[in-house]
């Protein structure tokens, strides 16, 4: 998982957590109300928060499923395809090779899963699968 993917997943997870916290606070407020003071507005508020939370949670789960689909098999090699790498500085070295400033395509099996993770996390490189 590269840095951009990690950041997106963290953002989605935080949104879901924030919505859950809002729902819990609304629920406590509702539970602490005196009998007869529960209002339709409180019910509506809870329903809205629950809906937003469910939607955010679904987005997180969908994104996680997309990431899981891209995982590599136990061999440590990417499943198939190509890896295109562009260095932000010509000749930048990572994982035992110099990377040019021009996009260079490699067979996916050139790198292990660990090497690919290192390359994707490197801010001096732009790595594109496929």
N, CA, C and O atoms as a MOPAC input file, in Angstrom:
PM7 MOZYME 1SCF
protein

 N      0.85500 1    -1.17100 1     0.00000 1
 C      0.00000 1     0.00000 1     0.00000 1
 C      0.90100 1     1.23400 1     0.00000 1
 O      1.78300 1     1.36100 1     0.84900 1
 N      0.68200 1     2.13100 1    -0.94200 1
 C      1.52400 1     3.31700 1    -0.99500 1
 C      0.99700 1     4.40500 1    -0.05300 1
 O     -0.07500 1     4.26500 1     0.53600 1
 N      1.75700 1     5.47200 1     0.07600 1
 C      1.41800 1     6.54100 1     1.01800 1
 C      0.07000 1     7.17000 1     0.69100 1
 O     -0.71900 1     7.45000 1     1.59300 1
 N     -0.19800 1     7.39400 1    -0.58300 1
 C     -1.46900 1     7.99700 1    -0.98000 1
 C     -2.64300 1     7.09400 1    -0.57800 1
 O     -3.66600 1     7.57100 1    -0.08600 1
 N     -2.48000 1     5.80300 1    -0.79200 1
 C     -3.53600 1     4.86200 1    -0.41800 1
 C     -3.72400 1     4.84300 1     1.09700 1
 O     -4.85300 1     4.83500 1     1.58600 1
 N     -2.61000 1     4.83600 1     1.83900 1
 C     -2.69600 1     4.85000 1     3.30000 1
 C     -3.41900 1     6.09700 1     3.78800 1
 O     -4.26400 1     6.02000 1     4.68100 1
 N     -3.09000 1     7.24400 1     3.20500 1
 C     -3.72000 1     8.49200 1     3.62000 1
 C     -5.21700 1     8.49200 1     3.32700 1
 O     -6.01300 1     8.97500 1     4.13300 1
 N     -5.59600 1     7.94900 1     2.17000 1
 C     -7.01800 1     7.88900 1     1.82100 1
 C     -7.75700 1     6.98400 1     2.79300 1
 O     -8.84600 1     7.32300 1     3.25500 1
 N     -7.17100 1     5.83400 1     3.10600 1
 C     -7.80800 1     4.91000 1     4.02800 1
 C     -7.92000 1     5.52100 1     5.42700 1
 O     -8.94000 1     5.35300 1     6.09400 1
 N     -6.88000 1     6.22800 1     5.87200 1
 C     -6.92900 1     6.89800 1     7.18200 1
 C     -8.02100 1     7.95400 1     7.20200 1
 O     -8.74500 1     8.07300 1     8.19000 1
 N     -8.14900 1     8.72500 1     6.12100 1
 C     -9.16000 1     9.78200 1     6.03500 1
 C    -10.56400 1     9.18600 1     6.09700 1
 O    -11.42400 1     9.69200 1     6.81800 1
 N    -10.79300 1     8.12400 1     5.35000 1
 C    -12.10200 1     7.48800 1     5.35500 1
 C    -12.41800 1     6.88100 1     6.72000 1
 O    -13.54800 1     6.97100 1     7.20200 1
 N    -11.42000 1     6.26700 1     7.33400 1
 C    -11.62000 1     5.66300 1     8.65000 1
 C    -11.92300 1     6.73300 1     9.68100 1
 O    -12.79900 1     6.55100 1    10.52600 1
 N    -11.20600 1     7.84900 1     9.62200 1
 C    -11.44600 1     8.94600 1    10.56900 1
 C    -12.85400 1     9.50400 1    10.38700 1
 O    -13.53600 1     9.78900 1    11.37200 1
 N    -13.29700 1     9.66300 1     9.14700 1
 C    -14.65500 1    10.16300 1     8.88900 1
 C    -15.69100 1     9.22300 1     9.50300 1
 O    -16.66000 1     9.67100 1    10.11600 1
 N    -15.48100 1     7.92700 1     9.33600 1
 C    -16.41000 1     6.95500 1     9.91600 1
 C    -16.38100 1     7.03000 1    11.44500 1
 O    -17.42900 1     6.98800 1    12.09000 1
 N    -15.19100 1     7.14100 1    12.01700 1
 C    -15.07300 1     7.25100 1    13.47400 1
 C    -15.73000 1     8.52200 1    14.00500 1
 O    -16.39400 1     8.49200 1    15.04100 1
 N    -15.54600 1     9.64400 1    13.29500 1
 C    -16.16200 1    10.90600 1    13.70800 1
 C    -17.68300 1    10.79900 1    13.69400 1
 O    -18.36000 1    11.26800 1    14.60900 1
 N    -18.20300 1    10.18400 1    12.65300 1
 C    -19.65200 1    10.01900 1    12.57000 1
 C    -20.16600 1     9.09900 1    13.67400 1
 O    -21.24000 1     9.32500 1    14.23000 1
 N    -19.40200 1     8.07500 1    13.98300 1
 C    -19.80200 1     7.18400 1    15.06100 1
 C    -19.83500 1     7.94800 1    16.38300 1
 O    -20.75600 1     7.77200 1    17.18100 1
 N    -18.84000 1     8.79000 1    16.61500 1
 C    -18.79500 1     9.58100 1    17.84900 1
 C    -19.99700 1    10.52500 1    17.91800 1
 O    -20.57700 1    10.70300 1    18.99000 1
 N    -20.37600 1    11.12800 1    16.79600 1
 C    -21.55400 1    11.99700 1    16.77100 1
 C    -22.81400 1    11.20100 1    17.10200 1
 O    -23.69100 1    11.67100 1    17.82700 1
 N    -22.88200 1    10.01000 1    16.56700 1
 C    -24.03800 1     9.16100 1    16.84000 1
 C    -24.12000 1     8.76600 1    18.29900 1
 O    -25.20600 1     8.76900 1    18.87800 1
 N    -22.99700 1     8.42800 1    18.90300 1
 C    -22.96000 1     8.06600 1    20.31900 1
 C    -23.38500 1     9.25600 1    21.17700 1
 O    -24.16300 1     9.09600 1    22.11800 1
 N    -22.87500 1    10.45200 1    20.85500 1
 C    -23.23700 1    11.65800 1    21.61200 1
 C    -24.73700 1    11.94400 1    21.48900 1
 O    -25.39200 1    12.28200 1    22.47500 1
 N    -25.27000 1    11.80700 1    20.28300 1
 C    -26.69800 1    12.04000 1    20.08600 1
 C    -27.52100 1    11.00800 1    20.86300 1
 O    -28.55100 1    11.33900 1    21.44900 1
 N    -27.06100 1     9.77400 1    20.86300 1
 C    -27.76200 1     8.72000 1    21.58800 1
 C    -27.76300 1     8.99200 1    23.08900 1
 O    -28.79000 1     8.83000 1    23.74700 1
 N    -26.62300 1     9.40200 1    23.63200 1
 C    -26.55200 1     9.72100 1    25.06500 1
 C    -27.49700 1    10.85900 1    25.41100 1
 O    -28.20100 1    10.80800 1    26.41900 1
 N    -27.50800 1    11.88500 1    24.57200 1
 C    -28.39900 1    13.02600 1    24.78100 1
 C    -29.85600 1    12.56500 1    24.77700 1
 O    -30.65900 1    12.99200 1    25.60700 1
 N    -30.17200 1    11.70900 1    23.85000 1
 C    -31.52900 1    11.18600 1    23.72800 1
 C    -31.89500 1    10.35300 1    24.96000 1
 O    -32.99700 1    10.47700 1    25.49400 1
 N    -30.96500 1     9.50700 1    25.40600 1
 C    -31.22300 1     8.63800 1    26.56300 1
 C    -31.35800 1     9.43200 1    27.85900 1
 O    -32.06700 1     9.01300 1    28.77300 1
 N    -30.67600 1    10.58000 1    27.94100 1
 C    -30.70600 1    11.38300 1    29.15600 1
 C    -31.93500 1    12.29400 1    29.22000 1
 O    -32.18600 1    12.90800 1    30.25700 1
 N    -32.68100 1    12.38800 1    28.16300 1
 C    -33.87700 1    13.23200 1    28.15600 1
 C    -34.92900 1    12.64100 1    29.08800 1
 O    -35.03600 1    11.42400 1    29.23700 1
 N    -35.67600 1    13.49700 1    29.68900 1
 C    -36.75500 1    13.06900 1    30.59000 1
 C    -37.86800 1    12.44100 1    29.76000 1
 O    -38.06200 1    12.79700 1    28.59800 1
 N    -38.59300 1    11.50800 1    30.36100 1
 C    -39.69900 1    10.89100 1    29.62400 1
 C    -40.64300 1    11.94400 1    29.05100 1
 O    -41.01000 1    12.90100 1    29.73400 1
 N    -41.01800 1    11.76400 1    27.83700 1
 C    -41.91100 1    12.69400 1    27.17200 1
 C    -41.18500 1    13.81600 1    26.44800 1
 O    -41.79100 1    14.51500 1    25.63500 1
 N    -39.88600 1    14.00500 1    26.73000 1
 C    -39.13100 1    15.07100 1    26.07800 1
 C    -38.41900 1    14.60200 1    24.81800 1
 O    -37.86300 1    15.40200 1    24.06700 1
 N    -38.44600 1    13.29000 1    24.60000 1
 C    -37.84400 1    12.79400 1    23.37600 1
 C    -38.61400 1    13.38900 1    22.20700 1
 O    -39.84400 1    13.35000 1    22.17700 1
 N    -37.91500 1    13.91700 1    21.28700 1
 C    -38.59500 1    14.60200 1    20.19000 1
 C    -38.38200 1    13.89600 1    18.86800 1
 O    -37.48500 1    13.06900 1    18.70100 1
 N    -39.22800 1    14.25000 1    17.95600 1
 C    -39.09200 1    13.72200 1    16.59700 1
 C    -37.76900 1    14.19200 1    16.00700 1
 O    -37.13000 1    13.47100 1    15.24000 1
 N    -37.35900 1    15.41900 1    16.37300 1
 C    -36.09200 1    15.95200 1    15.86600 1
 C    -34.92500 1    15.09000 1    16.31800 1
 O    -33.99800 1    14.84600 1    15.54700 1
 N    -34.96500 1    14.62600 1    17.56600 1
 C    -33.88000 1    13.77800 1    18.06700 1
 C    -33.83800 1    12.46700 1    17.29400 1
 O    -32.76400 1    11.98400 1    16.93500 1
 N    -35.00000 1    11.89800 1    17.04200 1
 C    -35.05900 1    10.66200 1    16.25300 1
 C    -34.50400 1    10.88300 1    14.85100 1
 O    -33.76000 1    10.05800 1    14.32300 1
 N    -34.88000 1    12.01000 1    14.26300 1
 C    -34.41000 1    12.33300 1    12.91800 1
 C    -32.89300 1    12.51800 1    12.91100 1
 O    -32.20300 1    12.03500 1    12.01400 1
 N    -32.38100 1    13.23200 1    13.93300 1
 C    -30.93900 1    13.46500 1    14.02800 1
 C    -30.18900 1    12.13300 1    14.12600 1
 O    -29.19000 1    11.92200 1    13.43900 1
 N    -30.67200 1    11.25900 1    14.96800 1
 C    -30.03700 1     9.94800 1    15.10600 1
 C    -30.06100 1     9.17600 1    13.78700 1
 O    -29.07600 1     8.53400 1    13.42200 1
 N    -31.16300 1     9.23800 1    13.09200 1
 C    -31.27400 1     8.51900 1    11.82300 1
 C    -30.29000 1     9.08200 1    10.79700 1
 O    -29.67000 1     8.33000 1    10.04500 1
 N    -30.15300 1    10.41200 1    10.77200 1
 C    -29.21900 1    11.03500 1     9.82900 1
 C    -27.77800 1    10.63700 1    10.13600 1
 O    -27.01600 1    10.29900 1     9.23100 1
 N    -27.40500 1    10.68000 1    11.42200 1
 C    -26.04200 1    10.31500 1    11.80900 1
 C    -25.77800 1     8.85100 1    11.48300 1
 O    -24.71400 1     8.50300 1    10.97100 1
 N    -26.74800 1     7.99800 1    11.78000 1
 C    -26.58200 1     6.57400 1    11.49500 1
 C    -26.41600 1     6.33400 1     9.99100 1
 O    -25.60400 1     5.51000 1     9.57300 1
 N    -27.19100 1     7.06000 1     9.18700 1
 C    -27.08600 1     6.92000 1     7.73000 1
 C    -25.70500 1     7.36900 1     7.24000 1
 O    -25.06800 1     6.67800 1     6.44500 1
 N    -25.24400 1     8.54000 1     7.72600 1
 C    -23.92700 1     9.03900 1     7.32500 1
 C    -22.83400 1     8.07400 1     7.74300 1
 O    -21.89700 1     7.81700 1     6.98700 1
 N    -22.95800 1     7.53900 1     8.94900 1
 C    -21.96100 1     6.58600 1     9.43300 1
 C    -21.94700 1     5.33200 1     8.55900 1
 O    -20.88300 1     4.84500 1     8.17800 1
 N    -23.11900 1     4.82200 1     8.25000 1
 C    -23.19400 1     3.61700 1     7.41400 1
 C    -22.58000 1     3.85600 1     6.04400 1
 O    -21.88100 1     2.99600 1     5.50900 1
 N    -22.85000 1     5.04300 1     5.47300 1
 C    -22.27900 1     5.37300 1     4.16500 1
 C    -20.75700 1     5.48000 1     4.23100 1
 O    -20.05300 1     4.97800 1     3.35500 1
 N    -20.25600 1     6.13900 1     5.27800 1
 C    -18.80400 1     6.28200 1     5.43100 1
 C    -18.15900 1     4.92100 1     5.64400 1
 O    -17.11300 1     4.62700 1     5.06500 1
 N    -18.77500 1     4.10100 1     6.46400 1
 C    -18.24100 1     2.76400 1     6.72700 1
 C    -18.22500 1     1.94100 1     5.43900 1
 O    -17.27000 1     1.20800 1     5.18100 1
 N    -19.27100 1     2.05900 1     4.64100 1
 C    -19.32600 1     1.32700 1     3.37300 1
 C    -18.21300 1     1.78300 1     2.43400 1
 O    -17.61500 1     0.96500 1     1.73600 1
 N    -17.92900 1     3.10600 1     2.41400 1
 C    -16.83100 1     3.61000 1     1.57100 1
 C    -15.49300 1     3.04800 1     2.03600 1
 O    -14.65600 1     2.67500 1     1.21500 1
 N    -15.29100 1     2.98600 1     3.34900 1
 C    -14.05200 1     2.42800 1     3.87900 1
 C    -13.93200 1     0.95900 1     3.48300 1
 O    -12.87900 1     0.52400 1     3.01800 1
 N    -14.99700 1     0.20300 1     3.66500 1
 C    -14.96900 1    -1.22700 1     3.32800 1
 C    -14.74900 1    -1.44800 1     1.83800 1
 O    -14.03400 1    -2.36800 1     1.44100 1
 N    -15.36600 1    -0.59800 1     1.00800 1
 C    -15.17900 1    -0.71200 1    -0.43700 1
 C    -13.72500 1    -0.43700 1    -0.82200 1
 O    -13.13700 1    -1.15700 1    -1.62800 1
 N    -13.16200 1     0.61100 1    -0.23600 1
 C    -11.77800 1     0.95500 1    -0.54200 1
 C    -10.83600 1    -0.14500 1    -0.04900 1
 O     -9.87800 1    -0.49900 1    -0.73800 1
 N    -11.10700 1    -0.68500 1     1.14000 1
 C    -10.27700 1    -1.77100 1     1.66600 1
 C    -10.35300 1    -2.98600 1     0.75400 1
 O     -9.34500 1    -3.65400 1     0.52800 1
 N    -11.53000 1    -3.27700 1     0.23100 1
 C    -11.67800 1    -4.40400 1    -0.69700 1
 C    -10.86700 1    -4.16800 1    -1.97200 1
 O    -10.26400 1    -5.09600 1    -2.51000 1
 N    -10.85500 1    -2.92000 1    -2.45000 1
 C    -10.05000 1    -2.59300 1    -3.62700 1
 C     -8.56500 1    -2.81900 1    -3.33800 1
 O     -7.83500 1    -3.34800 1    -4.17700 1
 N     -8.12900 1    -2.41600 1    -2.15500 1
 C     -6.72600 1    -2.62500 1    -1.78800 1
 C     -6.41300 1    -4.10900 1    -1.66100 1
 O     -5.36700 1    -4.56700 1    -2.11900 1
 N     -7.32300 1    -4.86300 1    -1.03800 1
 C     -7.11300 1    -6.30200 1    -0.86900 1
 C     -7.01100 1    -7.00100 1    -2.22200 1
 O     -6.24600 1    -7.95400 1    -2.37400 1
 N     -7.77200 1    -6.53500 1    -3.19200 1
 C     -7.75000 1    -7.14300 1    -4.52300 1
 C     -6.40300 1    -6.94500 1    -5.20700 1
 O     -6.03600 1    -7.71600 1    -6.09300 1
 N     -5.66300 1    -5.90800 1    -4.79600 1
 C     -4.36500 1    -5.62500 1    -5.40600 1
 C     -3.21000 1    -6.31000 1    -4.68100 1
 O     -2.06500 1    -6.20900 1    -5.12200 1
 N     -3.48600 1    -7.00400 1    -3.58000 1
 C     -2.40900 1    -7.65900 1    -2.83900 1
 C     -1.77800 1    -8.76200 1    -3.67100 1
 O     -2.39200 1    -9.31900 1    -4.58000 1
 N     -0.56600 1    -9.04900 1    -3.33800 1
 C      0.17600 1   -10.05600 1    -4.08500 1
 C      0.02800 1   -11.43300 1    -3.45400 1
 O     -0.30500 1   -11.53200 1    -2.27300 1
 N      0.26700 1   -12.50000 1    -4.21400 1
 C      0.18200 1   -13.83900 1    -3.66700 1
 C      1.36200 1   -14.13800 1    -2.73900 1
 O      2.25600 1   -13.30900 1    -2.56900 1
 N      1.35300 1   -15.31100 1    -2.15300 1
 C      2.37800 1   -15.70800 1    -1.17400 1
 C      3.78800 1   -15.74300 1    -1.76100 1
 O      4.76000 1   -15.76100 1    -1.00600 1
 N      3.92200 1   -15.75200 1    -3.06200 1
 C      5.25000 1   -15.78900 1    -3.68300 1
 C      6.01300 1   -14.49600 1    -3.45700 1
 O      7.23500 1   -14.46200 1    -3.60500 1
 N      5.30300 1   -13.42900 1    -3.09900 1
 C      5.96200 1   -12.14000 1    -2.90400 1
 C      6.10600 1   -11.35200 1    -4.19400 1
 O      6.63400 1   -10.24000 1    -4.18500 1
 N      5.64700 1   -11.91000 1    -5.29000 1
 C      5.71300 1   -11.21900 1    -6.57700 1
 C      4.34400 1   -10.65500 1    -6.91700 1
 O      3.33200 1   -11.28300 1    -6.60700 1
 N      4.28700 1    -9.48800 1    -7.54700 1
 C      2.99400 1    -8.95700 1    -7.97200 1
 C      2.28800 1    -9.94800 1    -8.89300 1
 O      2.93800 1   -10.73300 1    -9.58300 1
 N      0.97200 1    -9.91000 1    -8.90100 1
 C      0.20200 1   -10.91100 1    -9.63400 1
 C      0.47600 1   -10.89500 1   -11.13500 1
 O      0.72400 1   -11.95400 1   -11.71200 1
 N      0.44300 1    -9.76300 1   -11.77000 1
 C      0.69000 1    -9.69500 1   -13.20700 1
 C      0.77300 1    -8.24900 1   -13.62400 1
 O      0.58100 1    -7.33900 1   -12.81800 1
 N      1.06200 1    -8.05000 1   -14.89300 1
 C      1.05200 1    -6.70100 1   -15.42700 1
 C      2.41900 1    -6.05200 1   -15.46300 1
 O      3.46200 1    -6.70500 1   -15.49300 1
 N      2.35800 1    -4.74000 1   -15.45900 1
 C      3.58000 1    -3.95300 1   -15.60100 1
 C      3.65400 1    -2.91800 1   -14.49400 1
 O      2.64000 1    -2.53500 1   -13.91000 1
 N      4.85500 1    -2.47700 1   -14.22000 1
 C      5.12500 1    -1.42100 1   -13.25500 1
 C      5.86100 1    -0.32200 1   -14.00700 1
 O      6.91700 1    -0.56800 1   -14.59100 1
 N      5.31200 1     0.88600 1   -13.99700 1
 C      5.97000 1     2.01700 1   -14.64200 1
 C      6.49800 1     2.94300 1   -13.55000 1
 O      5.75800 1     3.37800 1   -12.66800 1
 N      7.79900 1     3.23200 1   -13.63300 1
 C      8.44700 1     4.04900 1   -12.61700 1
 C      9.07300 1     5.27300 1   -13.27500 1
 O      9.75300 1     5.17600 1   -14.29600 1
 N      8.82400 1     6.42600 1   -12.66300 1
 C      9.41500 1     7.68300 1   -13.11600 1
 C     10.08400 1     8.33700 1   -11.91800 1
 O      9.43800 1     8.57600 1   -10.89800 1
 N     11.37000 1     8.62800 1   -12.03400 1
 C     12.08900 1     9.30300 1   -10.94300 1
 C     11.89800 1    10.80500 1   -11.06300 1
 O     11.87300 1    11.35200 1   -12.16600 1
 N     11.76400 1    11.46200 1    -9.93100 1
 C     11.65800 1    12.92100 1    -9.93400 1
 C     13.02600 1    13.55500 1   -10.16700 1
 O     13.12300 1    14.71600 1   -10.56500 1
 N     14.08400 1    12.77800 1    -9.91400 1
 C     15.45600 1    13.21100 1   -10.19800 1
 C     16.11300 1    12.09100 1   -10.99500 1
 O     16.18100 1    10.95300 1   -10.53000 1
 N     16.59200 1    12.40700 1   -12.18200 1
 C     17.18100 1    11.40100 1   -13.05600 1
 C     18.29600 1    10.63900 1   -12.34500 1
 O     19.18400 1    11.23700 1   -11.73800 1
 N     18.23600 1     9.31800 1   -12.42900 1
 C     19.26500 1     8.47300 1   -11.84700 1
 C     19.05200 1     8.15000 1   -10.37900 1
 O     19.90900 1     7.52300 1    -9.75600 1
 N     17.92300 1     8.56600 1    -9.81300 1
 C     17.64700 1     8.27900 1    -8.40600 1
 C     17.66600 1     6.76500 1    -8.20200 1
 O     17.06300 1     6.02100 1    -8.97500 1
 N     18.36500 1     6.31500 1    -7.15000 1
 C     18.52500 1     4.88400 1    -6.91500 1
 C     17.63800 1     4.40300 1    -5.78000 1
 O     17.53500 1     5.03600 1    -4.72900 1
 N     17.00000 1     3.26200 1    -6.02300 1
 C     16.20500 1     2.60000 1    -5.00200 1
 C     16.04100 1     1.15500 1    -5.42200 1
 O     15.82900 1     0.86600 1    -6.59900 1
 N     16.13800 1     0.25200 1    -4.47200 1
 C     15.98300 1    -1.19000 1    -4.69500 1
 C     16.99300 1    -1.73400 1    -5.70500 1
 O     16.66200 1    -2.58200 1    -6.53300 1
 N     18.21700 1    -1.24000 1    -5.62600 1
 C     19.29500 1    -1.78300 1    -6.43400 1
 C     19.34100 1    -1.33400 1    -7.88000 1
 O     20.06500 1    -1.92100 1    -8.68400 1
 N     18.59300 1    -0.31900 1    -8.22200 1
 C     18.65700 1     0.16200 1    -9.60600 1
 C     18.47600 1     1.67200 1    -9.66900 1
 O     17.85000 1     2.29000 1    -8.80700 1
 N     19.05100 1     2.23900 1   -10.72500 1
 C     18.89100 1     3.67000 1   -10.98500 1
 C     17.62600 1     3.86000 1   -11.81400 1
 O     17.38200 1     3.12600 1   -12.77200 1
 N     16.83500 1     4.84200 1   -11.43700 1
 C     15.57900 1     5.09700 1   -12.13300 1
 C     15.68900 1     6.41200 1   -12.90200 1
 O     16.03300 1     7.44000 1   -12.31800 1
 N     15.39900 1     6.39300 1   -14.20400 1
 C     15.49200 1     7.62100 1   -15.00400 1
 C     14.29600 1     8.53900 1   -14.77500 1
 O     13.27500 1     8.13700 1   -14.21800 1
 N     14.45200 1     9.77600 1   -15.22000 1
 C     13.38000 1    10.76800 1   -15.10100 1
 C     12.26100 1    10.50600 1   -16.11500 1
 O     11.16500 1    11.05100 1   -15.98500 1
 N     12.53500 1     9.68200 1   -17.11100 1
 C     11.50900 1     9.31100 1   -18.07400 1
 C     10.79000 1     8.06000 1   -17.56600 1
 O     11.41100 1     7.20700 1   -16.93200 1
 N      9.48700 1     7.94400 1   -17.83900 1
 C      8.76400 1     6.74400 1   -17.41300 1
 C      9.40300 1     5.48500 1   -17.99300 1
 O      9.65900 1     5.39900 1   -19.19400 1
 N      9.65300 1     4.51700 1   -17.12300 1
 C     10.25400 1     3.25100 1   -17.53900 1
 C      9.35200 1     2.12200 1   -17.07500 1
 O      9.00400 1     2.03400 1   -15.89700 1
 N      8.97300 1     1.25500 1   -18.01400 1
 C      8.06700 1     0.15300 1   -17.69500 1
 C      8.85700 1    -1.12800 1   -17.48000 1
 O      9.74000 1    -1.47300 1   -18.26500 1
 N      8.51900 1    -1.83200 1   -16.39200 1
 C      9.16100 1    -3.09900 1   -16.02100 1
 C      8.08400 1    -4.17400 1   -15.91600 1
 O      6.94700 1    -3.86700 1   -15.55800 1
 N      8.41800 1    -5.42300 1   -16.22000 1
 C      7.46800 1    -6.50700 1   -15.94300 1
 C      7.22500 1    -6.55800 1   -14.43000 1
 O      8.14600 1    -6.33700 1   -13.64400 1
 N      5.99800 1    -6.84800 1   -14.03100 1
 C      5.65000 1    -6.85700 1   -12.60800 1
 C      6.53600 1    -7.80700 1   -11.80300 1
 O      6.82800 1    -7.54600 1   -10.63600 1
 N      6.96000 1    -8.90300 1   -12.42100 1
 C      7.76300 1    -9.88800 1   -11.69000 1
 C      9.19900 1    -9.41600 1   -11.42300 1
 O      9.97000 1   -10.12000 1   -10.77100 1
 N      9.55600 1    -8.24400 1   -11.91800 1
 C     10.88300 1    -7.69100 1   -11.67000 1
 C     11.09500 1    -7.41500 1   -10.18000 1
 O     12.21600 1    -7.51800 1    -9.68000 1
 N     10.00900 1    -7.06200 1    -9.46800 1
 C     10.11700 1    -6.65600 1    -8.07100 1
 C      9.34100 1    -7.60200 1    -7.15400 1
 O      8.28500 1    -8.12200 1    -7.51600 1
 N      9.88900 1    -7.80800 1    -5.97000 1
 C      9.13900 1    -8.54300 1    -4.95200 1
 C      8.08700 1    -7.60300 1    -4.37800 1
 O      8.12000 1    -6.39900 1    -4.63100 1
 N      7.16200 1    -8.14700 1    -3.61300 1
 C      6.13400 1    -7.31900 1    -2.98000 1
 C      6.77700 1    -6.29100 1    -2.05200 1
 O      6.33600 1    -5.14300 1    -1.98500 1
 N      7.81700 1    -6.70800 1    -1.34200 1
 C      8.50300 1    -5.79200 1    -0.42100 1
 C      9.17800 1    -4.66000 1    -1.19700 1
 O      9.07800 1    -3.49600 1    -0.80900 1
 N      9.86100 1    -4.99500 1    -2.28300 1
 C     10.51300 1    -3.96900 1    -3.10100 1
 C      9.48400 1    -3.00300 1    -3.69400 1
 O      9.70100 1    -1.79200 1    -3.73000 1
 N      8.36800 1    -3.55700 1    -4.15600 1
 C      7.32700 1    -2.72100 1    -4.74000 1
 C      6.75800 1    -1.76100 1    -3.68900 1
 O      6.48500 1    -0.59900 1    -3.99000 1
 N      6.58400 1    -2.24100 1    -2.47900 1
 C      6.09900 1    -1.37500 1    -1.39600 1
 C      7.10200 1    -0.25300 1    -1.12100 1
 O      6.71500 1     0.89700 1    -0.91200 1
 N      8.37500 1    -0.59200 1    -1.12300 1
 C      9.42600 1     0.41900 1    -0.90800 1
 C      9.38800 1     1.45900 1    -2.02500 1
 O      9.46200 1     2.66000 1    -1.76800 1
 N      9.27200 1     0.99000 1    -3.26200 1
 C      9.22600 1     1.90200 1    -4.40800 1
 C      7.99200 1     2.81100 1    -4.34800 1
 O      8.08700 1     4.01100 1    -4.60700 1
 N      6.83700 1     2.23300 1    -4.00600 1
 C      5.59900 1     3.01700 1    -3.95400 1
 C      5.62900 1     4.03800 1    -2.81500 1
 O      5.01600 1     5.10000 1    -2.92800 1
 N      6.32100 1     3.73900 1    -1.74000 1
 C      6.40600 1     4.67100 1    -0.60800 1
 C      7.46100 1     5.75200 1    -0.80900 1
 O      7.48900 1     6.73900 1    -0.07300 1
 N      8.32100 1     5.57200 1    -1.79400 1
 C      9.40100 1     6.53700 1    -2.04400 1
 C      8.82900 1     7.79600 1    -2.71000 1
 O      8.26200 1     7.72900 1    -3.80000 1
 N      8.98600 1     8.93500 1    -2.04200 1
 C      8.44700 1    10.18900 1    -2.57200 1
 C      9.18800 1    10.70000 1    -3.80400 1
 O      8.66600 1    11.54900 1    -4.52700 1
 N     10.38800 1    10.20000 1    -4.05200 1
 C     11.16600 1    10.63900 1    -5.22300 1
 C     10.80000 1     9.84500 1    -6.48400 1
 O     11.33700 1    10.09100 1    -7.56400 1
 N      9.87600 1     8.88700 1    -6.32300 1
 C      9.47000 1     8.06700 1    -7.45900 1
 C      7.94700 1     8.12600 1    -7.64600 1
 O      7.18800 1     8.22400 1    -6.68100 1
 N      7.53200 1     8.06500 1    -8.89900 1
 C      6.12000 1     7.90800 1    -9.21900 1
 C      5.97100 1     6.49400 1    -9.76900 1
 O      6.53400 1     6.16200 1   -10.81300 1
 N      5.21200 1     5.66700 1    -9.06100 1
 C      5.06100 1     4.26100 1    -9.43900 1
 C      3.59900 1     4.02000 1    -9.83000 1
 O      2.67300 1     4.33100 1    -9.08100 1
 N      3.42700 1     3.45700 1   -11.02400 1
 C      2.08400 1     3.17400 1   -11.51800 1
 C      2.02000 1     1.69800 1   -11.88200 1
 O      2.84500 1     1.20200 1   -12.65000 1
 N      1.04100 1     1.00600 1   -11.32900 1
 C      0.81600 1    -0.40900 1   -11.68200 1
 C     -0.10100 1    -0.46700 1   -12.88900 1
 O     -1.01700 1     0.34000 1   -13.04600 1
 N      0.17700 1    -1.46000 1   -13.74600 1
 C     -0.72600 1    -1.67100 1   -14.86900 1
 C     -0.22100 1    -1.14600 1   -16.17100 1
 O     -0.89900 1    -1.26700 1   -17.19100 1

